[in-house]
Amino acid sequence: MKALVLSSGGVDSTTALGIAVNKYGKDNVIALSMSYGQKHDKEIQAAIAVSEYYGVEHLFLDLSKIFQYSNCSLLKQSTDEIPEESYASQIEKTGGDKPVSTYVPFRNGLFLSTAASIAISKECDIIYYGAHADDAAGFAYPDCSPVFNNAMNEAIWEGSGHQLKIEAPFVNISKSQIIKRGLELKVPYELTWSCYEGGDRPCGKCGTCIDRANAFELNGVEDPALK
């Protein structure tokens, strides 16, 4: 078996990469990172560092032009500020019936479709990505839900001629549970970057910073990226 892992440089995808390497061996794993026009490249730098740590092949694609029409607050061209509040607070404001402002339009759909083409070409059997239950909650990121994952898996399985499947190992669990698994595998969280801002240190105020801090706290450990 050979796996391609969508690698953003964050906690979730890095844990997925660690699981894949543990299961298939580094020579049978490829990491794929994609730029989507975000305001900084800290995530990509982290993804490269993580790939070097695991000794896996790392591929990079720039898909920013596809998102040039979006005003998602994560993107360079956006006129919106990145919210400095938890996802729970953002969901409360939307009523849980539409995505949060940091949702990049159908990003996971595009990433998985792109990854499928590359995975088939690189003779991979499976694609891993780090969608998890916290992101899908309250319709915040609808392309992280179990329903979306099942639909994409079926589409890719059929569209690849039954050559390729996708695996979202965290789609039904929380970020704290992801970190629990990653700590068992000694995932190098000190190399990861989650913050939506691109400063020297995480801002600690954006939704993903708050989510990450809570997840490490629930595991009773300090976030090694903050040491």
C-alpha positions, 0 to 999 in steps of 0.5 A: 500500500502507498499513501498520499497525505494532504499536509497543511503543516497543522496539527491534524494533517501532521498527525494523519501523516504520522499515522500513515508513516507508522502504518505504511513506512516512510518510503510508501508515503507522499506528503502534498501541500497546497497554497490557496492564496492565504495571507502567509506561508507559515503553514507551507514552511511547517509542512516542509519541516514535517516532511523532512522530519519524517523523511517522506517525499513532499510535493507542492501546488499553488492553487491560489488563482482558483480562490481569487474570487473569494473574500474569505478572510484567510485570503490575501485579497480579502477585505475582511479581518480574521475573527479573533474569537472561538469557533463556538462564538462564530457559530452562535452568530451564524445560527449554525446554518452557514459556514464561518468566515474562514471557510475557503469555498469548497477547499477540501473538495478541490484539494481531494480532487487534485490529490486524487489525480496526483495519487493515481499518477504516483500509484498511491492506493489511499489519500489521507486528510485531517478533517475532524468533528470539531471543524464540521460542527455547526456547519462551520466547515461543511467540507469536513463532515462525514457526509462530505467525506463519504460522498467524496470517497465514493466519487474518487473510488468510482472516478479512479476506476476503483483504484483509489480511496480516501481516509479521514481518520479523525472525521468522527473525533475531536482535536483533543482526541487527535492530539492524544493519538499524536502524542502516542506516536510522538508526532513533532507538534513543535514543527507545526503551525496552526495560526491564521496569522503569519507572525513570529508566534501564534496570535492566540486569538483566532479560532484555530489558535483557541481550538489548538490551545484547548485541545492540548490543555485537555491532554494535560500537556503544554503545546510544544510550539509555544515553548 
